[in-house]
Amino acid sequence: MMFRMIAIVAGMALALGGSAEAQTPRKGGTIRMTAPYGSSFTSLDIHTTPRSQDEIYAKALHRSLYIWDSELGKPVLELAKEHVVSGGGFVHTFKLRDDAYFHNGRKMTADDIIWSYNRIMDGTKAYPGARYVRIIEGAAAVEKGQAKEISGLKKIDDFTVEMKLTEKVDPGFYFFTALTSIYPADEAVKDSFIQHPVGLGPFKFVEHVPGSRIVMERWDRFYKPGKPYADKVIVSVMGEAAARDVAFRNKEIDTSVLGPAQYVAYQADPNLKGTIAEVAEVFTRYMGMNPAFKPFADKRVRQAINYAIDADLIINKLVKGKAYRATSWLPLTSSAYDKTMKPYPYDPAKAKQLLAEAGYPSGFEFEWTTSQNESWGLPIVSAVIPMLDKVGIKAKVKQVEVAVLAEVVRTGDYQAFIYSQQTGPDPQAALKCFHSSTPPSACNYTNFKNAEFDKIMDDAGQADDDARRTELLKQANALLYEEAPVWFFNYNKAVMAVQPWLHGVQLNATEMTHQNVEDLWVDETSPAK
C-alpha cells in the first residue's frame, strides 16, 4: 500500500469513538467547526485554492471521485461504485453512482466528471488541482492550449467513464482532495456559482459571511442512507489561537486546532486533556528558496542554510514538541520514508565553509516572506534569524496574511518563504512536485529542475513492481536531501481539541481538520441548537 499511517492518539474514547461506538448516532443538531489557518476563506470556488482552510468547508459541500478513509489509511471510491483496471495498468474504468444528486436536484453524470477535469486543466487559470489531473493522458495538452479536451477521458455511457493515465499509479491518491471536486457543468459556468456554490456533498450552501463563517444545512438527497446526521454545519473563521481557546473553553465551538502553547496547556489541564486527539500528519514545514535569487541558485548555499539552523532547538522550545524533525521531503508516515536517513546536523562551521566555497565568505542578505502562523511562521523566522546571522546571512522579514502567502508562493514572487505543504499520502505524488514538468503554480514552488531527479521519478512512474517503485522514490527523496531546494524544518503533529458531545471524529493524517462531516454527530449535551 502506498501509505502507512502512524497515529498517536490521546483521549482514545473521544477520537476513535470509544464507548460512543455503542450509541446510536443522533439525528439533528449543529456542528460548529473552526477554520484556524487565517482571517478569511480564499474563495467559494474550491478549484482555485490549495489552502487547507478552504477544504474544511469544501468537505461538507463537495465530493470528489474518491474520499479519504482515515481508518483504512487510504483513499476509497466515493462517486463511483466500481473500478476496473486494464491496458497494462494504465486504463481505469469507473462505473459511477447513479444516485448522486447535486444540490440543484440534478443527477451527476459522466459529463460532469469530464467537464470538471477539463476545467481544472485550463492553463490560463493555473488551477492548483492540475497537479493531480495532469496524470491523465492528454491533460497536459489542454493545459498548454494544444487541445480543448483531455484525450485520456472517454464517456462510455452516462454513468461510465474511462480514464487513461500516463503512469502506473493508484488514481485514488490523485482524485480524493477537494481540489478535484466534481462540479455541475450547467451551474458552474454561471457567474452566480462563485457566490452560491452547488455541490454533491452532504450539506448544501446557505450563506457566507466574509471573514466570519460559512453556514451549510443538510442535503436530504445525499446518497449515503441515513446521512448526514446533523441538520447544520457552521465553519467559523478563527485564525487566532487565543480566540479559539476562549471559544472552546466557553463551549461556543466543537473543534479547535491547538497550537504549541495550547497543546501544553490542555495536556496540563485535567478538564481539557481528555479532549485532545492527535495524529502524525503528512505535512512538511520548510523554507523555500528561489533559485532566481543568485545565492540560492548554488546548492552549497542551500546546504549551508540547513547546517546553520538548529531545528531541534526550535522544535523543542518554540513548537513545544508538537512536531517531528524533518530529514528530507517525505514525512514519517510515507511508505517511501527512509528510516536510515539523518537530518542535517546543526553545524555553523560547516555552513560558513560552504558559503565561502560558494563565493559568499561574508554572507549575503535576502528577503524572507512569512505569515504570522505560530507553528511555521513569524515566531519560527524570528528564532532562525540570529542563527543565520551567526554565519553572515542577513534576513529581512516581509510579513503577509496566510491567504496572500499562498498566492506569493504559487506565483514565485519571493526570495524565500516559509510554508507548510502536504507531502502525502502518496510519496509519488508528493515528490512529483519537484519534477521539472510540474509548474510552480501547481506545487513546484521552488521551481526545482534536476535531470537526474526527473529520470528517477519517470522510472518510478513506469515501474510495475511496488518494491522497485518505493526504492526509486527513496532515491529521489535522498537526492532532494542532497540538493536541498528547501530548509527541511519539521513534519507536523496535528492536534485538535474536540468537545465530548461531538462524535465520529476521524484521525485524518492528510489534514486533521478535513473531516468527512456526514459521519459526525452531536449528542443531546451539545449546547448548540
C-alpha positions in Angstrom: 0.0 0.0 0.0 1.2 3.5 -0.9 0.5 4.8 2.6 1.2 3.7 6.1 -0.4 5.7 8.8 1.2 6.3 12.2 -1.4 7.6 14.6 -0.6 8.9 18.0 -3.9 9.3 19.9 -4.7 10.8 23.2 -8.2 10.6 24.5 -8.9 7.3 22.7 -12.6 7.2 23.7 -13.1 10.6 22.2 -11.1 10.4 19.0 -11.9 6.8 17.9 -15.5 6.7 19.1 -14.8 4.5 22.2 -18.0 4.0 24.1 -19.7 6.3 21.7 -19.5 3.4 19.1 -22.2 1.6 21.1 -24.5 4.6 20.8 -26.9 5.2 18.0 -25.9 8.4 16.2 -28.4 11.2 17.0 -30.1 13.0 14.1 -30.2 16.7 14.2 -28.2 19.4 15.9 -25.5 21.8 14.7 -21.8 21.0 14.2 -19.6 24.1 14.9 -16.2 23.7 13.3 -13.3 26.2 13.0 -11.2 27.4 10.1 -8.0 28.1 12.0 -5.5 29.0 9.3 -6.1 32.6 8.6 -8.6 35.5 8.8 -10.7 34.5 5.8 -11.6 31.9 3.2 -9.9 32.4 -0.1 -12.8 31.5 -2.4 -16.0 29.6 -2.6 -14.6 28.1 -5.8 -12.5 25.3 -4.3 -10.9 24.5 -7.6 -9.0 27.8 -7.3 -7.4 27.4 -3.8 -4.9 24.9 -2.4 -5.4 26.2 1.2 -6.3 23.7 3.9 -8.5 26.5 5.3 -10.9 26.2 2.3 -11.1 22.5 2.2 -12.6 22.4 5.6 -15.9 23.8 4.3 -15.4 22.0 0.9 -15.5 18.6 2.6 -19.1 19.3 3.5 -20.2 21.0 0.3 -18.4 19.0 -2.4 -17.3 15.5 -3.3 -14.5 14.0 -5.5 -14.2 10.7 -7.3 -12.5 9.2 -4.2 -12.6 10.1 -0.5 -10.0 9.6 2.2 -10.8 6.8 4.7 -8.9 7.6 7.9 -9.5 4.1 9.4 -8.0 2.3 6.4 -5.4 5.0 5.8 -6.1 5.2 2.1 -8.5 6.7 -0.5 -11.6 4.7 -1.4 -14.2 5.1 -4.1 -16.8 7.8 -3.5 -18.6 8.9 -6.7 -18.1 5.5 -8.3 -19.3 2.0 -7.4 -16.8 0.0 -9.3 -13.3 0.5 -10.7 -11.7 -1.8 -13.3 -8.0 -1.6 -14.3 -6.9 -2.7 -17.8 -4.5 -1.8 -20.6 -1.4 -2.9 -18.7 -2.3 -0.8 -15.6 -2.8 2.4 -17.5 -6.6 2.3 -18.2 -9.1 2.8 -15.4 -12.8 2.4 -16.0 -15.2 3.8 -13.4 -18.8 2.8 -13.0 -20.3 5.9 -11.4 -23.0 6.1 -8.8 -26.5 6.7 -10.3 -27.8 8.1 -7.0 -25.6 11.2 -6.6 -27.6 14.4 -6.8 -26.2 17.9 -7.0 -27.8 20.5 -4.7 -29.8 21.8 -7.6 -31.6 18.4 -7.8 -29.9 17.2 -11.0 -28.2 13.8 -11.1 -24.5 13.7 -11.6 -23.3 12.0 -14.8 -20.1 11.2 -16.7 -20.3 14.6 -18.4 -19.8 16.4 -15.1 -16.7 14.3 -14.3 -15.2 15.1 -17.7 -16.2 18.8 -17.6 -14.7 19.3 -14.1 -11.3 17.8 -15.0 -11.2 19.7 -18.3 -11.9 22.9 -16.3 -9.1 22.2 -13.8 -6.7 21.9 -16.7 -7.4 25.4 -18.1 -3.8 26.6 -18.4 -4.9 30.3 -18.3 -6.2 29.8 -14.8 -3.4 27.8 -13.3 -5.7 25.8 -11.0 -3.7 24.0 -8.3 -5.6 20.7 -8.9 -3.9 20.5 -12.3 -1.0 18.7 -10.5 -3.3 15.8 -10.0 -5.4 15.8 -13.2 -2.2 16.1 -15.2 -1.7 12.3 -14.6 -4.5 11.7 -17.2 -3.2 11.3 -20.8 -3.8 14.4 -22.8 -4.4 16.7 -19.8 -1.0 18.5 -20.3 -2.0 19.3 -23.9 -5.2 21.0 -22.7 -3.1 22.9 -20.1 -0.7 24.1 -22.8 -3.6 25.2 -25.1 -2.8 22.5 -27.6 -6.2 20.7 -27.2 -9.6 21.6 -26.0 -10.5 18.3 -24.2 -8.5 15.7 -22.3 -7.9 12.8 -24.8 -7.5 10.3 -22.0 -11.0 10.8 -20.7 -13.8 8.9 -22.5 -17.5 8.8 -21.8 -18.7 5.2 -22.3 -22.3 6.0 -21.2 -24.0 8.4 -18.7 -22.6 6.5 -15.7 -19.3 5.1 -17.1 -16.0 6.9 -17.5 -12.8 5.6 -19.0 -9.6 7.2 -17.8 -6.2 6.5 -19.4 -3.2 7.6 -17.2 0.4 8.3 -18.2 1.8 6.4 -15.2 1.1 3.2 -13.3 -0.4 4.7 -10.1 -3.4 4.3 -7.9 -5.7 7.1 -9.1 -7.3 7.4 -5.7 -4.2 9.3 -4.5 -4.8 11.9 -7.2 -8.6 12.3 -7.0 -9.6 12.5 -3.4 -8.9 16.1 -2.4 -11.4 19.0 -2.8 -9.1 20.4 -5.5 -10.6 17.8 -7.8 -14.2 18.2 -6.7 -16.9 17.4 -9.3 -19.0 20.4 -10.2 -22.3 20.5 -12.0 -21.3 21.6 -15.6 -24.5 23.5 -16.2 -24.3 25.5 -12.9 -20.5 26.1 -12.6 -20.4 28.1 -15.9 -22.8 30.7 -14.3 -21.5 33.9 -12.7 -23.6 33.2 -9.7 -21.8 30.0 -8.9 -18.9 31.8 -7.2 -21.4 33.4 -4.7 -23.7 30.3 -4.3 -21.7 27.1 -5.0 -23.6 23.9 -5.8 -22.0 20.6 -4.9 -22.6 16.9 -4.3 -21.7 16.9 -0.6 -23.8 16.0 2.5 -24.5 19.7 3.2 -25.7 22.5 0.9 -24.6 26.1 0.9 -26.7 28.6 2.9 -24.5 31.7 3.4 -21.0 33.0 3.5 -20.2 36.0 5.8 -16.8 37.1 4.6 -14.2 37.0 7.4 -16.7 35.3 9.7 -18.3 32.0 8.7 -19.8 29.7 6.2 -23.2 28.1 7.0 -24.4 24.8 5.4 -27.5 22.7 6.0 -28.3 19.0 5.5 -28.8 17.9 1.9 -31.7 15.4 2.2 -30.9 13.7 -1.1 -27.3 12.7 -0.1 -26.5 9.3 -1.5 -25.4 7.7 1.8 -28.5 6.3 3.5 -29.3 7.9 6.9 -26.5 10.5 6.5 -25.6 13.2 7.3 -26.7 13.1 10.9 -26.6 16.8 11.7 -29.0 19.5 10.5 -26.4 22.2 10.0 -22.6 22.8 9.9 -21.1 26.2 10.7 -17.4 26.7 9.9 -16.2 29.8 11.7 -13.0 31.7 10.7 -10.9 31.8 13.8 -7.2 32.3 12.9 -6.1 33.4 16.4 -5.2 30.6 18.7 -6.2 32.7 21.8 -9.6 33.3 20.3 -10.2 29.6 19.6 -9.0 28.8 23.1 -11.6 31.1 24.7 -14.4 29.9 22.4 -13.6 26.3 23.1 -13.5 26.8 26.9 -16.8 28.7 26.7 -18.3 25.8 24.7 -19.0 28.0 21.7 -17.2 25.7 19.2 -17.0 22.0 18.9 -13.5 21.7 17.4 -10.3 23.7 17.8 -6.9 23.2 16.3 -4.3 23.5 19.1 -1.0 25.5 18.6 2.1 24.7 20.6 1.1 26.8 23.6 -2.4 25.4 23.8 -1.1 21.9 23.4 1.0 22.2 26.5 -1.8 24.0 28.5 -4.5 21.4 27.5 -2.3 18.5 28.4 -1.8 20.0 31.9 -5.5 20.8 32.5 -7.5 17.8 33.9 -10.7 19.3 32.4 -9.3 19.5 28.9 -6.7 16.8 28.5 -9.4 14.3 27.6 -10.5 16.4 24.6 -7.2 16.0 22.7 -6.9 14.0 19.5 -3.5 13.8 17.7 -2.1 12.3 14.5 1.2 12.4 12.6 0.1 14.4 9.6 1.6 14.2 6.1 2.8 17.8 6.0 6.3 19.1 5.8 7.2 22.6 7.1 10.1 24.2 5.3 11.7 27.4 4.0 11.6 27.5 0.2 14.4 29.3 -1.7 14.0 31.0 -5.1 16.9 29.8 -7.5 16.3 33.0 -9.5 17.8 34.9 -6.5 21.5 34.3 -7.2 22.8 33.0 -3.9 20.1 30.3 -3.7 21.0 29.0 -7.2 24.1 27.5 -5.6 23.4 24.1 -3.9 26.2 24.9 -1.3 24.3 28.0 -0.1 21.1 26.0 0.3 23.0 23.3 2.2 24.7 25.9 4.3 21.3 27.2 5.5 20.3 23.7 6.5 23.5 23.4 8.6 23.2 26.9 10.1 19.8 26.3 11.7 19.3 24.4 15.0 16.0 22.9 14.1 15.8 20.6 17.1 16.1 23.5 19.5 13.3 25.4 17.7 11.0 22.3 17.7 11.6 21.8 21.5 11.5 25.4 22.7 9.0 27.0 20.3 6.9 24.2 18.8 6.8 22.6 22.2 7.4 19.1 20.8 4.3 19.3 18.6 6.3 18.2 15.5 8.8 15.6 14.2 12.2 16.7 12.9 12.3 16.6 9.0 15.1 14.7 7.3 14.1 15.3 3.7 10.8 15.9 1.9 8.8 12.7 2.7 7.2 12.5 6.2 7.4 9.7 8.7 4.1 8.3 7.6 5.2 7.8 4.0 5.8 4.3 2.6 9.0 5.7 1.0 10.3 7.3 4.2 13.9 6.2 4.8 14.5 5.5 8.5 18.2 5.4 8.0 18.4 9.0 6.7 19.6 11.5 9.3 18.6 15.2 9.3 21.2 17.9 8.6 23.1 18.4 11.9 23.5 21.9 13.4 27.0 22.9 12.2 27.6 26.6 11.8 31.3 26.0 10.9 30.3 23.7 8.1 27.8 26.4 7.0 30.5 29.1 6.9 32.8 26.8 4.9 30.1 26.1 2.3 29.3 29.8 2.0 32.9 30.6 1.4 33.2 27.9 -1.2 30.2 29.3 -3.0 31.7 32.8 -3.1 29.9 34.3 -0.1 32.6 34.4 2.7 30.9 37.4 4.2 27.4 36.0 3.7 24.5 37.9 1.9 21.1 39.4 2.6 17.7 38.1 1.5 14.0 38.9 2.0 12.0 36.2 3.8 8.2 36.2 3.3 6.2 34.8 6.1 2.8 34.7 7.7 2.1 35.0 11.4 1.4 31.3 11.9 2.7 30.3 15.3 3.9 26.8 14.2 5.6 27.7 10.9 5.5 31.4 10.5 6.9 34.6 12.2 7.9 33.1 15.5 10.0 30.5 13.7 11.5 33.0 11.4 12.4 35.2 14.4 14.2 32.3 16.0 16.1 31.4 12.8 17.3 35.0 12.0 20.0 35.1 14.7 21.2 31.6 13.7 21.6 32.7 10.1 23.2 36.0 11.3 25.9 33.9 13.1 27.1 32.6 9.7 26.8 36.0 8.0 23.4 35.7 6.3 21.0 38.6 7.0 17.3 38.1 6.6 14.8 40.9 6.2 11.2 39.9 7.2 8.3 40.5 4.9 5.1 39.7 6.7 1.8 38.9 4.9 -1.5 37.2 5.5 -1.7 33.5 5.1 -4.0 33.9 2.0 -1.5 36.3 0.5 1.4 34.0 1.3 -0.3 31.2 -0.7 -0.5 33.4 -3.7 3.1 34.6 -3.3 4.3 31.0 -3.2 2.3 30.0 -6.3 3.4 33.0 -8.4 7.1 32.8 -7.3 7.1 36.4 -6.1 9.7 35.9 -3.3 13.3 35.4 -2.5 12.5 32.9 0.3 9.3 31.9 2.1 8.3 29.6 5.0 5.4 27.3 4.5 3.6 24.0 5.3 2.9 21.7 2.4 1.1 18.4 2.1 3.7 15.7 1.4 1.5 12.7 1.3 -0.3 10.4 1.5 1.2 9.2 -1.8 5.0 9.6 -2.0 5.0 9.6 -5.7 2.5 12.5 -6.0 4.4 14.4 -3.2 7.8 14.0 -4.9 6.3 14.9 -8.3 6.1 18.5 -7.0 9.9 18.7 -7.7 9.7 17.3 -11.3 10.7 19.9 -13.8 7.4 19.3 -15.7 5.4 20.5 -12.7 4.8 24.2 -12.9 5.3 26.5 -9.9 1.6 27.3 -9.9 0.8 23.6 -9.2 3.2 22.7 -6.4 6.8 23.1 -7.7 7.0 26.3 -5.6 10.8 26.5 -5.7 10.9 25.9 -9.5 13.3 23.0 -8.9 14.8 21.5 -12.0 17.1 18.5 -12.0 17.5 16.0 -14.8 18.7 13.2 -12.6 15.6 13.6 -10.3 13.3 13.7 -13.3 14.7 10.4 -14.6 14.3 8.7 -11.2 10.7 9.9 -11.0 9.9 8.9 -14.6 11.2 5.4 -13.9 9.1 5.2 -10.7 6.0 6.2 -12.7 6.5 3.3 -15.1 7.6 0.7 -12.5 5.4 -2.5 -12.4 6.7 -3.7 -9.0 5.7 -1.8 -5.8 9.1 -2.6 -4.1 11.0 -1.2 -7.1 8.9 1.9 -7.2 9.4 2.5 -3.5 13.2 2.1 -3.9 13.2 4.7 -6.7 11.2 7.1 -4.6 13.6 6.7 -1.7 16.4 7.6 -4.2 14.5 10.7 -5.3 13.9 11.8 -1.7 17.6 11.3 -1.0 18.6 13.4 -4.0 16.3 16.2 -2.6 18.2 16.0 0.7 21.5 16.5 -1.2 20.2 19.3 -3.4 18.4 21.0 -0.5 16.0 23.1 -2.5 14.4 24.0 0.9 15.4 24.1 4.6 13.9 21.0 5.9 12.2 22.0 9.2 9.6 19.5 10.5 6.8 17.2 9.9 3.6 18.2 11.7 1.9 16.5 14.6 -1.7 17.6 14.3 -3.6 18.2 17.5 -7.2 19.1 17.7 -9.4 19.6 20.8 -12.9 18.1 20.4 -15.9 18.7 22.7 -17.2 15.5 24.4 -20.6 15.8 22.7 -19.1 15.6 19.2 -18.7 12.0 17.9 -17.3 10.3 14.9 -14.2 12.4 14.6 -11.6 10.9 12.2 -7.9 10.9 12.8 -7.1 12.2 9.3 -3.4 12.1 8.7 -3.8 14.1 5.4 -5.2 17.0 7.4 -6.8 16.7 10.8 -9.4 19.5 10.1 -10.7 17.8 7.0 -13.5 15.6 8.3 -16.0 13.6 6.4 -18.7 15.5 8.1 -21.5 13.1 7.2 -20.1 10.8 9.8 -20.0 13.4 12.6 -22.9 13.7 15.1 -23.7 15.6 18.3 -25.4 14.2 21.3 -28.1 15.9 23.4 -25.5 17.5 25.7 -24.4 19.9 22.9 -25.3 23.5 23.9 -25.9 24.4 20.2 -29.4 24.4 18.9 
